[in-house]
Amino acid sequence: MDLHRPRHRPGAHAVRRLDRAGPAIFAFSTPERAQAAAAGFGIPPEETGRLLAVPLPDAAGWVASYAEAGVASMVFDAPAIGAMAPLANLAAMAVWIQQHPEG
């Protein structure tokens, strides 16, 4: 697997190439999960605290825009949960989140 950082936004997020699935953006429900995953991906300790927080449901639309750059999916809370959604599904997910704000 390759770890990529977009040149236009260094350190803002990590995109990782999944076997057969193409590049993915990883999203986390807590800063602690994000930092633990970053450490597990081999990101240096001085960089694991660099987080970008985007509130729901806006996050789904923002991540979906990365499809134009070749990102294929979004992975949630890896490795603890690791659920994956194709970016094409994120618009429907954003509608569901708006309709069910309690979770």
RADAHU-V591918 format. One record per residue. N is the residue number from 1. RES is the residue in one letter. OMEGA is omega as a letter, one per 20 degrees, with the letter a starting at -180 (999 if undefined). Layout:
# RADAHU-V591918
[[N/RES/OMEGA] [N/RES/OMEGA]]
This chain:
# RADAHU-V591918
[[1/M/r] [2/D/r] [3/L/a] [4/H/r] [5/R/a] [6/P/a] [7/R/a] [8/H/r] [9/R/a] [10/P/r] [11/G/a] [12/A/r] [13/H/r] [14/A/r] [15/V/a] [16/R/r] [17/R/r] [18/L/r] [19/D/r] [20/R/a] [21/A/a] [22/G/a] [23/P/r] [24/A/r] [25/I/r] [26/F/r] [27/A/a] [28/F/a] [29/S/r] [30/T/r] [31/P/a] [32/E/r] [33/R/r] [34/A/a] [35/Q/r] [36/A/r] [37/A/r] [38/A/r] [39/A/r] [40/G/r] [41/F/r] [42/G/r] [43/I/a] [44/P/a] [45/P/a] [46/E/r] [47/E/a] [48/T/r] [49/G/r] [50/R/a] [51/L/r] [52/L/a] [53/A/r] [54/V/a] [55/P/r] [56/L/i] [57/P/a] [58/D/a] [59/A/a] [60/A/r] [61/G/r] [62/W/r] [63/V/r] [64/A/a] [65/S/r] [66/Y/r] [67/A/r] [68/E/r] [69/A/r] [70/G/r] [71/V/a] [72/A/a] [73/S/r] [74/M/r] [75/V/a] [76/F/r] [77/D/r] [78/A/i] [79/P/a] [80/A/r] [81/I/r] [82/G/r] [83/A/a] [84/M/r] [85/A/r] [86/P/a] [87/L/r] [88/A/a] [89/N/a] [90/L/r] [91/A/r] [92/A/r] [93/M/r] [94/A/r] [95/V/r] [96/W/a] [97/I/r] [98/Q/a] [99/Q/a] [100/H/a] [101/P/r] [102/E/r] [103/G/999]]
